[in-house]
Amino acid sequence: MEGQGQRKYISAGELKEHNKSGDLWISIQGKVYDVSEWAKEHPGGEIPLLNLGGQDVTDAFIAYHPGTAWQYLDKLFTGYHLKDFEVSEASKDYRRLVSEFAKAAFGRIWVQPCC
């Protein structure tokens, strides 16, 4: 873990170490969240978080959560950002598609803009 300027950073390798019950971190859009305690309260159960612990879960978060879920993340933020965070081309395409469907079909699904 290291600081660069005002932000603190963690590598993907360091994030992977936090992948078990009681020590469960995830990354969403490059921000790192500690969901260790939240996992017990998660409406979808603890299993999805345990399966995705220690990695970037941006696309899963967007796919399975309403826009209102974003408001709950701040209290779980560790203060770290993922140092080597990059959005794959497949993820970029997926996010564009989700955004377009939201605008065209429903207009009521909100997707937080990415990077």
C-alpha positions in Angstrom: 0.0 0.0 0.0 1.4 3.4 -0.9 0.4 7.0 -1.1 0.8 9.1 -4.3 -0.1 12.7 -3.7 -3.3 12.9 -1.7 -4.7 9.5 -2.6 -3.7 6.2 -1.1 -3.2 3.3 -3.4 -3.3 -0.5 -3.2 -2.2 -2.9 -5.9 -4.5 -5.6 -7.4 -2.2 -8.2 -5.7 -2.8 -6.6 -2.3 -6.5 -6.4 -2.9 -6.5 -10.2 -3.7 -5.3 -10.9 -0.1 -8.6 -9.6 1.3 -10.8 -12.4 0.0 -12.2 -14.2 3.0 -14.9 -13.9 5.6 -13.9 -11.3 8.1 -11.4 -9.7 5.7 -13.3 -9.0 2.6 -12.5 -6.1 0.3 -13.7 -5.3 -3.2 -13.1 -2.6 -5.8 -15.7 -0.7 -7.7 -14.5 1.7 -10.4 -11.1 1.8 -8.8 -12.2 2.6 -5.3 -11.6 -0.1 -2.6 -14.3 -1.0 -0.1 -14.2 -3.1 3.0 -17.4 -5.2 3.0 -16.3 -7.6 5.8 -19.1 -6.5 8.1 -21.6 -5.6 5.4 -21.4 -9.1 3.9 -23.6 -10.3 6.8 -26.3 -7.7 5.9 -26.0 -7.9 2.1 -29.5 -8.4 0.7 -28.1 -10.9 -1.8 -26.4 -12.9 1.0 -22.7 -13.3 1.9 -21.9 -15.9 -0.9 -21.7 -13.4 -3.8 -19.4 -11.2 -1.9 -17.2 -14.1 -0.9 -17.0 -15.3 -4.5 -15.9 -11.9 -5.7 -13.8 -10.8 -2.7 -10.4 -9.4 -3.4 -11.1 -8.3 -6.9 -12.8 -5.6 -9.0 -16.6 -6.1 -9.0 -17.7 -3.1 -11.0 -19.6 -4.9 -13.7 -21.3 -7.3 -11.2 -22.3 -4.3 -9.0 -23.8 -2.5 -12.0 -25.6 -5.6 -13.2 -27.2 -6.6 -9.9 -27.8 -3.4 -8.1 -30.2 -0.5 -8.6 -28.8 3.0 -8.9 -29.8 3.7 -5.3 -27.2 1.2 -4.1 -24.3 3.6 -4.9 -25.3 5.8 -1.9 -24.3 3.0 0.5 -20.7 2.7 -0.7 -19.2 5.8 0.9 -19.4 4.3 4.4 -17.5 1.2 3.3 -14.7 3.1 1.5 -11.3 2.1 2.8 -9.6 5.3 1.6 -7.6 3.3 -1.0 -7.8 3.4 -4.7 -6.7 0.5 -7.0 -3.3 1.5 -8.3 -3.4 -0.6 -11.4 -7.1 -0.2 -12.2 -7.9 -0.5 -15.9 -11.3 -1.1 -17.5 -11.1 -3.8 -20.1 -12.5 -3.2 -23.6 -15.2 -5.9 -22.9 -16.2 -4.1 -19.7 -16.3 -0.7 -21.5 -18.6 -2.3 -24.2 -20.8 -3.8 -21.5 -21.1 -0.5 -19.6 -22.0 1.4 -22.8 -24.7 -1.2 -23.6 -26.1 -1.0 -20.1 -26.2 2.7 -20.2 -27.9 2.8 -23.7 -30.5 0.3 -22.5 -31.2 2.3 -19.5 -31.7 5.5 -21.5 -33.7 3.9 -24.3 -35.8 1.3 -22.6 -36.5 2.5 -19.2 -35.0 5.9 -18.4 -35.3 5.0 -14.7 -32.2 2.9 -14.3 -29.2 5.0 -13.4 -25.7 3.9 -14.1 -22.9 5.9 -12.6 -20.5 7.0 -15.3 -17.2 5.3 -15.4 -13.7 6.6 -15.5 
